[in-house]
Amino acid sequence: MSMGAYDEDEHERREAQSSRVDADFDDERTIYHGEVEYDSGESTEDLLSQFEEIKSK
């Protein structure tokens, strides 16, 4: 079969595979407990100068 040739069997196989719905999974949401902290210790100017330094290397 040449490159790009139409394969009807393959098309039907893929169509059947994509039309099947797999409902066999756990539908409960996972609940996470904890804390998130963001450290934005550096100023914008410090970060920009660091970025420019990295770019120049």
N, C-alpha and C positions, 0 to 999 in steps of 0.2 A: 504494500500500500504506500502510495507516495505521500510526501509531506503535505499536510493540509487537506488530505482526502477525507470525505465525509464517511464516517463509520456509524451506520444506523444502530447497530447493536450497542456500541459504546454510548451513544446518545441516550438510548432507552435505559441502559444500566444506570447512567448518571442521573437521569430524570427520576427513576424509581428510588434511587438512593437519597436524592435531595427532597423528595416529597414525603419521605418517612419521618415521623416525629418521634423523638426519643423522650418519653415522659417518665422514664425510670431514673429519677434523680431526687435528691433531697431538696425540697422547696422551701426549707426554713432559712431565715436570714441568720447569719452569724453575728452575734453580739460581742463587741469588744469592750473591755473595761480598762481604763488606764488614763494616762495623762500625756499631753503633747506639749513640748516646749520649743519655741523658736528662738534661736540666738542670733540677733541681728546686731551684734556688738560693734561692727565697723560702720563708719559713716559712708554715705554714698560717694563722697569724694575719695575716700580711702579705697573703696572697691573699684572705682573708675581708674584710679592711678595704678592699682594692681593689675587691672585688665590691660591697660595700655602697656605696662611693663611686660606682661606675658605675650602680647601681640608682637612686640618689637623683637622678641628673641628668635 
